[in-house]
Amino acid sequence: MEITARLTADAVITTIKDNKQVVNFTAAINQSYRAKGSTELTKITTYVKCSYWINTTVAQWLTKGALVELQGMIGVQAWKGRDGQPKATLTFHVNHIHIHERGKAAQSEEDNAQDADTQGNPEPTDDLPF
């Protein structure tokens, strides 16, 4: 299964038993349509809980607002709540991530780093002989 979505918050690395780590994040899938015979556009947002087990270093790039393409499969978790009632949730188990657009936090950090770099040396020096 493949989805393209925006992240709703920065990814979080969680350590579980046996010191295994997982990257957890939530993605929002935005869709829109016009009902038959209507000119009004209806927008729907579906939120998907995601987990990525392969490499935790990717978490630094999974920031709020990032546009990502995710491939994986749907998994279900079922349990009994404190009230004794059965509960369940779906999780998208991601096995491939492609970042199409970085989140705003990562972009602003890069812009700040570039600004600081140009303040100390406003003009690049050329060592080229031509």
DSSP file (Angstrom, degrees, kcal/mol; ACC not computed):
  #  RESIDUE AA STRUCTURE BP1 BP2  ACC     N-H-->O    O-->H-N    N-H-->O    O-->H-N    TCO  KAPPA ALPHA  PHI   PSI    X-CA   Y-CA   Z-CA
    1    1 A M              0   0    0      0, 0.0    71,-2.2     0, 0.0     2,-0.4   0.000 360.0 360.0 360.0 146.5    0.0    0.0    0.0
    2    2 A E  E     +A   71   0A   0     69,-0.2     2,-0.3     2,-0.0    69,-0.2  -0.995 360.0 176.2-133.9 135.4    1.2    3.5   -0.7
    3    3 A I  E     -A   70   0A   0     67,-2.5    67,-3.2    -2,-0.4     2,-0.5  -0.974  19.2-150.4-135.0 152.2    0.1    6.8    0.7
    4    4 A T  E     +A   69   0A   0     -2,-0.3     2,-0.3    65,-0.2    26,-0.2  -0.993  38.1 143.3-120.1 127.7    1.2   10.4    0.3
    5    5 A A  E     -A   68   0A   0     63,-2.5    63,-3.0    -2,-0.5     2,-0.4  -0.934  46.5-107.6-155.0 170.4    0.6   12.6    3.3
    6    6 A R  E     -AB  67  28A   0     22,-2.1    22,-3.3    -2,-0.3     2,-0.3  -0.886  37.5-115.0-107.6 142.9    1.8   15.5    5.5
    7    7 A L  E     - B   0  27A   0     59,-2.0    58,-2.6    -2,-0.4    20,-0.2  -0.569  14.8-155.9 -77.7 138.6    3.2   14.9    9.0
    8    8 A T  S    S-     0   0    0     18,-2.4     2,-0.3    -2,-0.3    -1,-0.1   0.626  74.6  -1.0 -89.2 -15.2    1.1   16.4   11.8
    9    9 A A  S    S-     0   0    0     17,-0.5    17,-0.2    54,-0.1    -1,-0.2  -0.961  93.3 -69.2-161.2 168.5    4.0   16.6   14.3
   10   10 A D        -     0   0    0     -2,-0.3    53,-0.2    53,-0.1    50,-0.1  -0.389  59.9-101.8 -65.0 145.1    7.7   15.7   14.6
   11   11 A A        -     0   0    0     51,-2.8     2,-0.4    48,-0.4    14,-0.2  -0.329  33.7-145.9 -66.8 151.3    8.4   12.0   14.7
   12   12 A V  E     -C   24   0A   0     12,-2.7    12,-3.2    -3,-0.1     2,-0.5  -0.976   4.0-140.2-123.9 132.7    9.2   10.4   18.0
   13   13 A I  E     -C   23   0A   0     -2,-0.4     2,-0.4    10,-0.2    10,-0.2  -0.824  22.0-168.6 -92.8 127.2   11.6    7.5   18.7
   14   14 A T  E     -C   22   0A   0      8,-2.9     8,-2.3    -2,-0.5     2,-0.5  -0.949  12.5-146.4-118.2 135.2   10.3    5.0   21.2
   15   15 A T  E     -C   21   0A   0     -2,-0.4     6,-0.2     6,-0.2     2,-0.1  -0.882  22.8-179.1-100.6 128.7   12.4    2.3   22.8
   16   16 A I    >   -     0   0    0      4,-3.1     3,-0.9    -2,-0.5     4,-0.4  -0.417  42.5 -42.6-112.7-169.9   10.5   -0.9   23.6
   17   17 A K  G >  S+     0   0    0      1,-0.2     3,-1.2     2,-0.2    -1,-0.3  -0.122 125.7  27.1 -56.5 154.1   11.5   -4.2   25.2
   18   18 A D  G 3  S-     0   0    0      1,-0.2    -1,-0.2    -3,-0.1     3,-0.1   0.714 127.0 -81.5  62.7  23.8   14.9   -5.7   24.2
   19   19 A N  G <  S+     0   0    0     -3,-0.9     2,-0.3     1,-0.2    -1,-0.2   0.731  82.9 155.9  55.9  26.8   16.1   -2.2   23.4
   20   20 A K    <   -     0   0    0     -3,-1.2    -4,-3.1    -4,-0.4     2,-0.4  -0.608  30.0-147.2 -78.5 143.9   14.4   -2.2   20.0
   21   21 A Q  E     -C   15   0A   0     -2,-0.3     2,-0.4    -6,-0.2    -6,-0.2  -0.901  14.8-173.8-118.0 145.7   13.6    1.3   18.7
   22   22 A V  E     -C   14   0A   0     -8,-2.3    -8,-2.9    -2,-0.4     2,-0.6  -0.988  21.8-133.6-135.4 143.1   10.7    2.4   16.5
   23   23 A V  E     -CD  13  52A   0     29,-2.7    29,-2.1    -2,-0.4     2,-0.4  -0.884  27.2-167.7 -97.4 119.3   10.0    5.8   14.9
   24   24 A N  E     +CD  12  51A   0    -12,-3.2   -12,-2.7    -2,-0.6     2,-0.3  -0.885  17.4 148.8-110.4 139.1    6.3    6.8   15.5
   25   25 A F  E     - D   0  50A   0     25,-1.9    25,-3.2    -2,-0.4     2,-0.4  -0.975  37.0-124.2-158.0 164.9    4.5    9.6   13.7
   26   26 A T  E     - D   0  49A   0     -2,-0.3   -18,-2.4   -17,-0.2   -17,-0.5  -0.963  21.8-162.2-119.2 134.9    1.1   10.6   12.4
   27   27 A A  E     -BD   7  48A   0     21,-2.7    21,-3.1    -2,-0.4     2,-0.5  -0.895   9.1-143.8-117.1 145.5    0.4   11.5    8.8
   28   28 A A  E     -BD   6  47A   0    -22,-3.3   -22,-2.1    -2,-0.4     2,-0.6  -0.940   7.3-156.5-111.6 123.7   -2.6   13.4    7.4
   29   29 A I  E     - D   0  46A   0     17,-3.1    17,-2.4    -2,-0.5     2,-0.5  -0.886  12.1-156.7 -99.4 117.7   -4.1   12.4    4.1
   30   30 A N  E     + D   0  45A   0     -2,-0.6     2,-0.3   -26,-0.2    15,-0.2  -0.838  17.9 169.9 -99.9 128.3   -5.9   15.3    2.5
   31   31 A Q  E     - D   0  44A   0     13,-3.0    13,-3.1    -2,-0.5     2,-0.3  -0.941   9.9-171.4-131.8 154.6   -8.6   14.6   -0.1
   32   32 A S  E     + D   0  43A   0     -2,-0.3     2,-0.3    11,-0.2    11,-0.2  -0.993   8.0 166.9-145.2 152.9  -11.2   16.7   -1.8
   33   33 A Y  E     - D   0  42A   0      9,-2.3     9,-3.4    -2,-0.3     2,-0.5  -0.981  30.8-124.2-156.6 162.1  -14.2   16.0   -4.1
   34   34 A R  E     - D   0  41A   0     -2,-0.3     7,-0.2     7,-0.2     3,-0.1  -0.967  32.2-125.2-112.0 127.2  -17.3   17.7   -5.5
   35   35 A A    >   -     0   0    0      5,-0.7     3,-2.5    -2,-0.5     5,-0.1  -0.369  44.0 -82.6 -66.9 150.0  -20.6   15.9   -4.9
   36   36 A K  T 3  S+     0   0    0      1,-0.3    -1,-0.1     3,-0.0     3,-0.1  -0.318 117.6  10.3 -57.3 127.6  -22.6   15.1   -8.1
   37   37 A G  T 3  S+     0   0    0      1,-0.3     2,-0.3    -3,-0.1    -1,-0.3   0.522 109.0 108.1  81.3   6.2  -24.5   18.1   -9.1
   38   38 A S    <   -     0   0    0     -3,-2.5    -1,-0.3     2,-0.1    -4,-0.0  -0.855  53.9-161.6-116.4 151.2  -22.7   20.4   -6.6
   39   39 A T        +     0   0    0     -2,-0.3     2,-0.3    -3,-0.1    -1,-0.1   0.468  65.2 103.7-102.0  -6.1  -20.2   23.2   -7.2
   40   40 A E        -     0   0    0     -5,-0.1    -5,-0.7     1,-0.0     2,-0.5  -0.614  69.3-133.4 -83.1 134.1  -19.0   23.1   -3.6
   41   41 A L  E     -D   34   0A   0     -2,-0.3     2,-0.5    -7,-0.2    -7,-0.2  -0.737  15.7-154.1 -87.8 126.9  -15.7   21.4   -2.9
   42   42 A T  E     -D   33   0A   0     -9,-3.4    -9,-2.3    -2,-0.5     2,-0.4  -0.887   7.7-157.5-103.2 129.0  -15.7   19.0    0.1
   43   43 A K  E     -D   32   0A   0     -2,-0.5     2,-0.4   -11,-0.2   -11,-0.2  -0.889   8.3-172.7-110.4 137.4  -12.4   18.4    1.9
   44   44 A I  E     -D   31   0A   0    -13,-3.1   -13,-3.0    -2,-0.4     2,-0.5  -0.990   6.0-163.5-128.5 135.2  -11.7   15.3    4.0
   45   45 A T  E     -D   30   0A   0     -2,-0.4     2,-0.5   -15,-0.2   -15,-0.2  -0.983   3.9-167.0-119.5 128.0   -8.6   14.7    6.2
   46   46 A T  E     -D   29   0A   0    -17,-2.4   -17,-3.1    -2,-0.5     2,-0.4  -0.960  11.3-146.8-114.2 127.5   -7.8   11.2    7.3
   47   47 A Y  E     -D   28   0A   0     -2,-0.5     2,-0.5   -19,-0.2   -19,-0.2  -0.799  13.5-167.0 -97.9 133.6   -5.2   10.7   10.1
   48   48 A V  E     -D   27   0A   0    -21,-3.1   -21,-2.7    -2,-0.4     2,-0.4  -0.977  16.0-139.6-125.5 124.5   -2.9    7.7   10.0
   49   49 A K  E     -De  26  91A   0     41,-0.5    43,-3.2    -2,-0.5     2,-0.3  -0.685  30.3-166.8 -78.6 132.3   -0.7    6.4   12.9
   50   50 A C  E     -De  25  92A   0    -25,-3.2   -25,-1.9    -2,-0.4     2,-0.4  -0.904  16.1-167.2-125.7 149.9    2.6    5.2   11.4
   51   51 A S  E     -De  24  93A   0     41,-2.2    43,-2.7    -2,-0.3     2,-0.4  -0.998   1.1-168.5-135.1 141.6    5.5    3.2   12.7
   52   52 A Y  E     +De  23  94A   0    -29,-2.1   -29,-2.7    -2,-0.4    43,-0.1  -0.983  10.2 172.0-132.4 118.8    9.0    2.7   11.0
   53   53 A W        +     0   0    0     41,-0.6   -32,-0.2    -2,-0.4     3,-0.2   0.526  59.0  79.4-104.4  -9.6   11.3    0.1   12.4
   54   54 A I  S    S-     0   0    0     40,-0.3     2,-0.3     1,-0.2    -1,-0.1   0.931 105.4  -1.9 -76.2 -48.7   14.2    0.0    9.9
   55   55 A N    >   -     0   0    0      1,-0.1     3,-1.0   -32,-0.0    -1,-0.2  -0.927  50.0-159.9-151.0 117.8   16.4    3.0   10.8
   56   56 A T  G >  S+     0   0    0     -2,-0.3     3,-1.7     1,-0.2     4,-0.3   0.657  82.8  79.4 -75.9 -14.7   15.8    5.6   13.5
   57   57 A T  G >  S+     0   0    0      1,-0.3     3,-1.1     2,-0.2     4,-0.3   0.737  79.5  71.4 -66.1 -18.9   18.1    8.2   12.0
   58   58 A V  G X> S+     0   0    0     -3,-1.0     3,-1.7     1,-0.2     4,-0.8   0.719  77.3  81.3 -66.5 -19.5   15.3    9.1    9.6
   59   59 A A  G X4 S+     0   0    0     -3,-1.7     3,-0.6     1,-0.3   -48,-0.4   0.822  80.1  64.2 -58.2 -32.9   13.4   10.7   12.5
   60   60 A Q  G <4 S+     0   0    0     -3,-1.1    -1,-0.3    -4,-0.3    -2,-0.2   0.762 106.6  43.8 -64.0 -23.0   15.4   13.9   12.2
   61   61 A W  G <4 S+     0   0    0     -3,-1.7     2,-1.5    -4,-0.3    42,-0.4   0.589  92.7  86.1 -95.4 -13.8   13.9   14.5    8.8
   62   62 A L    <<  +     0   0    0     -4,-0.8   -51,-2.8    -3,-0.6     2,-0.3  -0.627  63.2 152.8 -91.3  81.0   10.4   13.6    9.7
   63   63 A T    >   -     0   0    0     -2,-1.5     3,-2.3   -53,-0.2   -56,-0.3  -0.698  54.0 -71.7-111.1 161.2    9.2   17.0   11.0
   64   64 A K  T 3  S+     0   0    0      1,-0.3    40,-0.9    -2,-0.3    41,-0.6  -0.210 119.0  19.1 -52.4 130.5    5.8   18.6   11.2
   65   65 A G  T 3  S+     0   0    0    -58,-2.6    -1,-0.3     1,-0.3   -57,-0.1   0.280  85.3 143.9  92.6 -10.1    4.6   19.6    7.8
   66   66 A A    <   -     0   0    0     -3,-2.3   -59,-2.0   -60,-0.1     2,-0.6  -0.376  47.8-134.6 -64.0 138.7    6.9   17.3    5.8
   67   67 A L  E     +AF   6 101A   0     34,-2.3    33,-2.5   -61,-0.2    34,-1.7  -0.868  35.1 177.5 -95.3 118.4    5.3   15.9    2.6
   68   68 A V  E     -AF   5  99A   0    -63,-3.0   -63,-2.5    -2,-0.6     2,-0.5  -0.902  31.3-144.6-127.3 149.7    6.1   12.2    2.5
   69   69 A E  E     -AF   4  98A   0     29,-2.9    29,-2.4    -2,-0.3     2,-0.4  -0.972  28.4-167.6-109.2 123.5    5.3    9.2    0.3
   70   70 A L  E     -AF   3  97A   0    -67,-3.2   -67,-2.5    -2,-0.5     2,-0.4  -0.911  12.1-168.8-119.0 137.7    5.0    6.0    2.5
   71   71 A Q  E     +AF   2  96A   0     25,-2.2    24,-3.1    -2,-0.4    25,-1.5  -0.976  39.3  88.9-122.2 140.6    4.9    2.4    1.4
   72   72 A G  E     - F   0  94A   0    -71,-2.2     2,-0.3    -2,-0.4    22,-0.2  -0.962  64.2 -73.3 170.7-154.4    4.0   -0.4    3.8
   73   73 A M  E     - F   0  93A   0     20,-1.9    20,-3.1    -2,-0.3     2,-0.3  -0.955  36.1-108.2-137.9 156.1    1.1   -2.4    5.1
   74   74 A I  E     - F   0  92A   0     -2,-0.3     2,-0.3    18,-0.2    18,-0.2  -0.647  34.2-173.4 -83.7 135.7   -1.7   -1.9    7.5
   75   75 A G  E     - F   0  91A   0     16,-3.1    16,-2.8    -2,-0.3     2,-0.4  -0.911  12.7-140.6-124.9 157.1   -1.6   -3.6   10.9
   76   76 A V  E     - F   0  90A   0     -2,-0.3     2,-0.5    14,-0.2    14,-0.2  -0.938   6.8-162.3-119.9 140.8   -4.2   -3.8   13.7
   77   77 A Q  E     - F   0  89A   0     12,-2.5    12,-2.0    -2,-0.4     2,-0.4  -0.989  13.1-174.3-120.1 127.2   -3.7   -3.7   17.4
   78   78 A A  E     + F   0  88A   0     -2,-0.5     2,-0.3    10,-0.2    10,-0.2  -0.952  13.5 147.2-124.1 143.5   -6.5   -5.0   19.6
   79   79 A W  E     - F   0  87A   0      8,-2.3     8,-3.7    -2,-0.4     2,-0.5  -0.959  46.2 -99.2-159.2 170.0   -6.8   -4.8   23.4
   80   80 A K  E     - F   0  86A   0     -2,-0.3     5,-0.1     6,-0.2    -2,-0.0  -0.886  39.3-135.1-100.3 131.4   -9.3   -4.5   26.3
   81   81 A G    >   -     0   0    0      4,-3.1     3,-2.2    -2,-0.5    -1,-0.0  -0.139  32.2 -92.9 -74.7 175.9   -9.6   -1.1   27.7
   82   82 A R  T 3  S+     0   0    0      1,-0.3    -1,-0.1     2,-0.1    -2,-0.0   0.796 128.5  57.2 -60.2 -28.6   -9.8   -0.2   31.4
   83   83 A D  T 3  S-     0   0    0      2,-0.1    -1,-0.3     1,-0.0    -2,-0.0   0.430 119.8-111.7 -83.5   2.4  -13.5   -0.4   31.2
   84   84 A G  S <  S+     0   0    0     -3,-2.2    -2,-0.1     1,-0.3    -1,-0.0   0.382  76.2 131.1  85.4  -4.9  -13.2   -4.0   29.9
   85   85 A Q        -     0   0    0      1,-0.1    -4,-3.1    -5,-0.1    -1,-0.3  -0.580  65.4-105.3 -82.7 143.4  -14.5   -3.0   26.4
   86   86 A P  E     - F   0  80A   0      0, 0.0     2,-0.3     0, 0.0    -6,-0.2  -0.440  40.2-171.9 -67.8 140.1  -12.6   -4.2   23.4
   87   87 A K  E     + F   0  79A   0     -8,-3.7    -8,-2.3    -2,-0.1     2,-0.3  -0.915   5.8 179.3-129.0 155.3  -10.5   -1.5   21.6
   88   88 A A  E     - F   0  78A   0     -2,-0.3     2,-0.3   -10,-0.2   -10,-0.2  -0.991   7.4-172.6-154.5 153.6   -8.6   -1.5   18.4
   89   89 A T  E     - F   0  77A   0    -12,-2.0   -12,-2.5    -2,-0.3     2,-0.4  -0.990  20.9-128.6-144.8 151.4   -6.5    0.8   16.3
   90   90 A L  E     - F   0  76A   0     -2,-0.3   -41,-0.5   -14,-0.2     2,-0.4  -0.819  22.5-170.0 -99.6 141.7   -4.9    0.6   12.8
   91   91 A T  E     -eF  49  75A   0    -16,-2.8   -16,-3.1    -2,-0.4     2,-0.8  -0.996  20.9-134.5-130.9 137.2   -1.3    1.4   12.3
   92   92 A F  E     -eF  50  74A   0    -43,-3.2   -41,-2.2    -2,-0.4     2,-1.0  -0.827  18.1-151.0 -91.6 111.4    0.5    1.8    9.0
   93   93 A H  E     -eF  51  73A   0    -20,-3.1   -20,-1.9    -2,-0.8     2,-0.3  -0.741  18.3-151.6 -86.2 104.2    3.8   -0.2    9.2
   94   94 A V  E     +eF  52  72A   0    -43,-2.7   -41,-0.6    -2,-1.0   -40,-0.3  -0.566  29.9 168.5 -83.8 134.2    6.1    1.7    6.9
   95   95 A N  E    S+     0   0A   0    -24,-3.1     2,-0.3     1,-0.3   -23,-0.2   0.440  71.9  34.9-120.0  -4.8    8.9    0.0    5.1
   96   96 A H  E     - F   0  71A   0    -25,-1.5   -25,-2.2     2,-0.0     2,-0.4  -0.962  62.3-171.3-149.3 132.3    9.9    2.8    2.7
   97   97 A I  E     - F   0  70A   0     -2,-0.3     2,-0.5   -27,-0.2   -27,-0.2  -0.987   3.9-176.9-125.5 130.2    9.9    6.6    3.1
   98   98 A H  E     - F   0  69A   0    -29,-2.4   -29,-2.9    -2,-0.4     2,-0.7  -0.984  17.4-148.4-123.9 119.3   10.4    9.1    0.4
   99   99 A I  E     + F   0  68A   0     -2,-0.5   -31,-0.2   -31,-0.2     3,-0.2  -0.777  19.4 175.1 -91.2 115.9   10.5   12.8    1.6
  100  100 A H  E    S+     0   0A   0    -33,-2.5     2,-0.3    -2,-0.7   -32,-0.2   0.811  73.3  10.4 -87.2 -34.1    9.1   15.1   -1.1
  101  101 A E  E    S- F   0  67A   0    -34,-1.7   -34,-2.3   -36,-0.0    -1,-0.3  -0.975  79.0-124.7-149.4 129.3    9.2   18.3    0.9
  102  102 A R        -     0   0    0     -2,-0.3   -40,-0.1   -36,-0.2   -41,-0.0  -0.339  36.1 -96.8 -74.7 158.1   10.8   18.9    4.3
  103  103 A G     >  -     0   0    0    -42,-0.4     4,-2.0   -37,-0.1   -38,-0.2  -0.225  33.0-108.2 -69.7 162.3    8.8   20.3    7.2
  104  104 A K  H  > S+     0   0    0    -40,-0.9     4,-2.6     1,-0.2     5,-0.2   0.841 116.6  56.7 -62.9 -35.8    8.8   23.9    8.0
  105  105 A A  H  > S+     0   0    0    -41,-0.6     4,-1.9     1,-0.2    -1,-0.2   0.921 109.4  45.3 -63.5 -43.7   10.9   23.5   11.2
  106  106 A A  H  > S+     0   0    0    -42,-0.2     4,-1.9     1,-0.2    -1,-0.2   0.875 113.2  51.0 -67.7 -37.2   13.7   21.8    9.2
  107  107 A Q  H  X S+     0   0    0     -4,-2.0     4,-2.3     2,-0.2    -2,-0.2   0.912 110.0  48.4 -66.8 -42.2   13.5   24.5    6.5
  108  108 A S  H  X S+     0   0    0     -4,-2.6     4,-2.3     1,-0.2    -2,-0.2   0.862 109.7  52.6 -69.1 -34.0   13.8   27.3    9.0
  109  109 A E  H  X S+     0   0    0     -4,-1.9     4,-2.1     2,-0.2    -1,-0.2   0.910 110.8  47.5 -64.3 -41.5   16.8   25.7   10.7
  110  110 A E  H  X S+     0   0    0     -4,-1.9     4,-2.3     2,-0.2    -2,-0.2   0.906 111.1  51.1 -66.0 -41.2   18.5   25.4    7.4
  111  111 A D  H  X S+     0   0    0     -4,-2.3     4,-2.5     1,-0.2    -2,-0.2   0.910 110.0  50.0 -61.6 -42.6   17.7   29.0    6.5
  112  112 A N  H  X S+     0   0    0     -4,-2.3     4,-2.3     1,-0.2    -1,-0.2   0.895 110.2  50.1 -62.6 -40.6   19.1   30.2    9.9
  113  113 A A  H  X S+     0   0    0     -4,-2.1     4,-1.8     2,-0.2    -1,-0.2   0.892 111.6  48.2 -65.3 -39.5   22.3   28.2    9.3
  114  114 A Q  H  X S+     0   0    0     -4,-2.3     4,-2.2     2,-0.2    -2,-0.2   0.900 110.8  51.4 -67.6 -40.3   22.7   29.8    5.9
  115  115 A D  H  X S+     0   0    0     -4,-2.5     4,-1.5     1,-0.2    -2,-0.2   0.918 110.8  47.8 -61.3 -44.0   22.1   33.2    7.3
  116  116 A A  H  X S+     0   0    0     -4,-2.3     4,-1.1     1,-0.2    -1,-0.2   0.862 110.8  52.6 -65.4 -35.2   24.7   32.7   10.0
  117  117 A D  H  X S+     0   0    0     -4,-1.8     4,-1.1     1,-0.2    -1,-0.2   0.898 111.0  45.5 -67.2 -41.7   27.1   31.4    7.4
  118  118 A T  H  < S+     0   0    0     -4,-2.2    -1,-0.2     1,-0.2    -2,-0.2   0.728 103.7  64.1 -78.2 -20.7   26.7   34.5    5.1
  119  119 A Q  H  < S+     0   0    0     -4,-1.5    -1,-0.2     1,-0.2    -2,-0.2   0.893 107.1  41.9 -67.8 -38.7   27.0   37.0    8.0
  120  120 A G  H  < S+     0   0    0     -4,-1.1    -1,-0.2     1,-0.3    -2,-0.2   0.796 134.3  19.5 -77.2 -28.3   30.6   35.9    8.7
  121  121 A N     <  +     0   0    0     -4,-1.1    -1,-0.3    -5,-0.1    -2,-0.1  -0.706  68.2 178.3-143.5  83.6   31.5   35.8    5.0
  122  122 A P  S    S+     0   0    0      0, 0.0    -1,-0.1     0, 0.0    -3,-0.1   0.795  71.0  44.9 -65.1 -30.1   29.1   37.8    2.9
  123  123 A E  S    S-     0   0    0     -5,-0.0     2,-0.1     0, 0.0     0, 0.0  -0.953  85.7-124.2-117.7 130.9   30.8   37.1   -0.5
  124  124 A P        -     0   0    0      0, 0.0     2,-0.4     0, 0.0    -6,-0.0  -0.431  26.1-128.5 -68.6 144.3   32.2   33.7   -1.5
  125  125 A T        -     0   0    0     -2,-0.1     2,-0.5    -4,-0.0    -4,-0.0  -0.770  15.2-144.0 -95.0 138.8   35.8   33.7   -2.4
  126  126 A D        +     0   0    0     -2,-0.4     0, 0.0     1,-0.1     0, 0.0  -0.894  21.4 177.3-104.7 126.3   36.9   32.2   -5.7
  127  127 A D        +     0   0    0     -2,-0.5    -1,-0.1     3,-0.0    -2,-0.0   0.234  45.3 123.3-102.9   9.8   40.1   30.2   -5.9
  128  128 A L        -     0   0    0      1,-0.1    -2,-0.1     2,-0.0     0, 0.0  -0.510  61.6-140.0 -76.7 140.1   39.5   29.4   -9.6
  129  129 A P              0   0    0      0, 0.0    -1,-0.1     0, 0.0    -3,-0.0   0.498 360.0 360.0 -78.7  -2.8   42.2   30.5  -12.0
  130  130 A F              0   0    0      0, 0.0    -2,-0.0     0, 0.0    -3,-0.0   0.399 360.0 360.0-124.8 360.0   39.8   31.7  -14.7
